[in-house]
Amino acid sequence: MNEWRLIDSGPCAASYNMALDEAIATEVRKGNSPPTLRFYGWEAPSVSLGSFQKIADLNLPYCISNNIPVVRRPTGGRAILHGDELTYSFSAGNNGFFSGGLLDTYRQLGAALKSGLDMLGVDITMKTERESGKNLSRSPLCFKSTSYSELSYKGRKLIGSAQKRWKDGFLQQGSIPYTIDEEITRTIFNLAPSSDIRGGMIGLREALPDLDPEQFKGAIRISFEKTFRIRFRCSDPSLEEIRLARELEAQKYRPFHRDLPKE
């Protein structure tokens, strides 16, 4: 049975979270590390922008004045306010299970996540069709539209995921909110006070009031092992991954406001 790696980093700084995900993906693509599922959280409420998203989509002055770090993800998609949630990343090569390309990879990882939620009794729907351009939400907020293979609960998006692909592998990052701060979300994403946040997105605690975060992570682990017929080995990042992450954090993933001139 193939052995993959599971890393549970706990809460980290926004810049380090992005840097470590890229560092792990780099070492996995080189063949120095096995396919890796990483769980992590955030030291403080933070915003991640999609790799090509405009910073103007956010209320940056509000983020700065409230010490909310804003970082750019290596993956695509739209912005996410991270806080009370489980964030995951998965890195692997474009071979074996994942030789079918972008949509097939989304489908397989979505199925594994759905299986974990099914184990906990959460009635999840996985989207099986791609959105056409005219149906895509214009909102800068990731959770305002549901893409192919993303998961919803009673019509409300529960998990937002995005990928970065290279010729030799990929990185998928995803956010699974436990609760949603509607007021701060509206302010950060310049949404009208009357805008319906809860109509399009949901926190897992609303669907699963007795949520045990450790049990949830355990269910995701088991579902991945069953879906891909592998065994996870719990591990810390390698020394090279940590070294590369610190380098990337300093050079690439500093929060936006650190580079702004001081008044």
C-alpha positions, 0 to 999 in steps of 0.5 A, spaced: 500 500 500 502 506 498 504 511 503 502 518 503 504 524 508 499 528 513 502 534 516 497 538 521 501 544 522 496 548 527 495 555 526 500 559 522 501 566 520 498 568 513 504 569 509 507 562 512 501 558 510 502 560 503 509 559 503 509 552 506 504 550 501 508 552 495 515 549 499 511 542 500 508 542 493 515 544 490 519 538 494 513 533 492 514 535 485 521 534 485 520 527 488 523 528 495 516 528 498 510 523 497 503 526 496 502 530 502 495 532 505 496 538 510 491 541 515 492 548 518 489 554 521 490 561 522 494 565 527 489 571 526 483 573 521 486 573 514 485 574 507 488 570 501 487 573 494 487 569 488 493 569 484 490 573 479 485 577 483 486 585 484 487 588 490 482 593 489 477 588 490 478 588 497 477 594 503 484 594 504 484 600 509 480 596 513 484 590 513 490 595 515 487 599 520 484 592 523 491 588 523 488 583 518 493 580 514 492 580 506 496 575 502 496 572 495 495 565 494 499 561 489 492 558 487 487 561 483 480 563 485 477 569 489 478 572 495 477 568 502 476 571 509 480 566 513 478 565 521 474 559 524 475 554 519 480 548 517 484 549 511 487 544 507 492 543 502 494 537 497 500 536 493 502 531 488 505 529 481 501 529 475 501 521 475 498 515 478 491 517 480 492 524 478 494 523 470 487 525 468 488 533 468 485 539 472 477 537 472 479 530 474 483 532 480 478 536 482 473 531 482 477 526 485 479 530 491 472 533 492 469 526 492 474 524 498 472 530 502 465 529 501 466 522 503 469 525 510 463 529 511 458 523 509 461 519 515 459 525 519 452 525 517 452 531 513 448 531 507 453 534 502 452 535 494 458 535 489 457 540 483 458 536 477 457 541 472 462 547 470 459 554 470 458 558 464 461 565 464 454 568 464 452 564 470 459 566 474 458 571 480 462 577 479 463 578 487 470 578 489 468 573 495 470 566 493 464 563 497 459 567 493 459 562 487 460 554 486 465 551 481 466 544 479 466 539 484 466 544 490 461 542 495 455 545 498 450 543 503 442 545 502 444 549 496 450 553 500 457 553 499 461 549 504 468 548 501 472 553 497 478 550 493 483 552 488 489 549 484 496 551 481 498 546 476 505 545 473 507 540 468 510 535 473 504 536 479 499 541 482 497 544 489 490 544 491 488 549 497 481 549 500 477 553 506 472 549 510 469 555 514 466 553 521 463 559 522 462 566 518 463 573 521 457 576 516 459 583 518 466 583 517 465 579 511 461 585 508 466 590 510 472 587 507 469 585 500 465 592 499 458 588 500 452 592 501 449 592 508 443 588 506 447 583 502 445 576 503 451 572 506 448 566 509 444 565 502 450 563 498 455 560 504 455 556 510 459 554 516 460 547 518 458 548 525 451 550 522 450 544 518 453 540 524 452 543 531 456 538 535 462 539 530 469 536 533 474 539 529 479 533 531 474 528 529 472 532 523 480 531 521 480 524 522 474 523 518 477 527 512 484 522 513 480 516 513 476 518 507 482 520 503 485 513 505 479 509 502 478 513 496 485 513 494 487 506 497 493 509 501 496 509 508 498 516 511 504 517 515 503 523 520 509 528 519 512 534 520 515 538 514 522 536 512 528 541 513 528 543 506 521 545 506 521 549 512 528 552 509 524 554 502 518 556 506 522 561 510 525 564 504 519 564 500 515 568 506 520 573 506 521 574 498 514 572 496 508 572 501 509 578 505 502 581 507 500 587 502 500 592 508 508 591 509 510 594 503 506 600 503 509 607 505 508 609 512 505 615 513 
